[in-house]
Amino acid sequence: MTTLRAGFGVVCGVAAAALGALILGEYEFTGSLPFVAGPLFGLVIGEIVVGIGRARSVLVATIGATAAFAGIVWAGWIDSSEGVEPVKALVWVAAPLAAAAALLRIVGLPGRTPRA
């Protein structure tokens, strides 16, 4: 039952990343947006995965971080008029920030007892 719940949490996180990419893709990746949206996007994805799945394994964290990274990259691709223009460089700043935030939210900080 725990594996099923963790899997459902991951599926919901991936779905949220896809929906978030569609929404965030309507905004320009300029100024401070990538530095704010990237970590917040990752935190939301991580919170969904942990809140629903109640699992904090490395595998779940890797999938959640990958979903957050891919969601930001997809949003950047949408922002570039779906490949007509070049993808903005700040997309490649926001994507690792999103992945790091999701990874830290799901696994937790070292030396701290994570709460589910």
C-alpha positions in Angstrom: 0.0 0.0 0.0 2.9 2.4 0.8 4.4 1.8 -2.7 1.1 2.5 -4.3 0.7 5.7 -2.4 4.2 6.8 -3.2 3.6 6.1 -6.9 0.4 8.1 -6.8 2.3 11.0 -5.2 4.9 10.9 -8.0 2.2 10.8 -10.7 0.5 13.8 -9.1 3.8 15.6 -8.9 4.5 15.0 -12.6 1.0 16.1 -13.5 1.4 19.3 -11.4 4.7 19.9 -13.2 3.1 19.6 -16.6 0.2 21.9 -15.6 2.6 24.4 -14.0 4.7 24.4 -17.2 1.7 25.3 -19.2 0.8 28.1 -16.9 4.4 29.4 -16.3 5.1 29.2 -20.1 2.8 32.2 -20.6 5.3 34.5 -18.7 8.6 35.9 -19.9 11.7 34.4 -18.3 13.4 37.8 -17.6 14.3 39.8 -14.6 13.8 38.2 -11.3 11.1 35.7 -12.4 13.5 32.8 -12.9 15.1 33.3 -9.5 11.7 33.3 -7.8 9.7 31.0 -9.9 12.3 28.2 -10.1 12.6 27.5 -6.4 8.9 28.0 -5.8 8.0 25.7 -8.6 10.3 23.0 -7.1 8.9 23.5 -3.6 5.4 23.1 -4.9 6.3 19.9 -6.8 8.1 18.5 -3.8 5.2 19.4 -1.5 2.8 17.6 -3.7 4.9 14.5 -3.9 5.6 14.3 -0.2 2.1 15.4 0.8 0.3 12.8 -1.2 2.9 10.0 -1.4 4.3 10.2 2.1 7.6 8.8 0.8 11.1 10.4 1.1 13.3 7.9 -0.8 16.1 8.9 -3.1 14.2 7.4 -6.1 11.1 9.5 -5.3 13.2 12.6 -4.8 15.0 12.0 -8.1 11.8 11.7 -10.0 10.3 14.7 -8.4 13.4 16.8 -9.1 13.4 15.7 -12.7 9.8 16.6 -13.1 10.4 20.1 -11.6 13.4 20.5 -14.0 11.5 19.3 -17.0 8.5 21.5 -16.1 10.7 24.7 -16.1 12.4 23.7 -19.3 9.0 23.0 -20.9 7.7 26.4 -19.7 10.8 28.0 -21.2 10.2 26.3 -24.5 6.6 27.5 -24.5 7.9 31.0 -23.7 10.2 30.8 -26.8 7.1 30.5 -28.9 7.5 26.7 -28.9 10.9 26.7 -30.5 10.5 29.6 -32.9 12.8 31.8 -30.8 15.8 30.6 -28.8 15.1 29.5 -25.3 16.1 32.2 -22.9 19.3 31.7 -20.9 17.6 32.3 -17.6 15.5 29.2 -18.1 18.7 27.2 -17.5 19.1 29.1 -14.2 15.6 28.5 -13.1 15.5 24.7 -14.0 18.3 23.6 -11.6 17.0 25.8 -8.9 13.6 24.1 -9.2 15.2 20.7 -9.2 17.3 21.5 -6.1 14.3 22.9 -4.3 12.2 19.8 -5.1 15.0 17.4 -4.1 15.6 19.2 -0.8 11.9 19.3 0.0 11.4 15.6 -0.7 14.6 14.2 0.9 15.0 16.9 3.5 18.2 18.5 4.8 21.0 16.3 6.1 21.1 16.0 9.9 17.4 16.9 10.3 14.6 14.5 10.9 12.1 15.1 8.1 8.4 15.2 8.8 6.1 13.6 6.3 
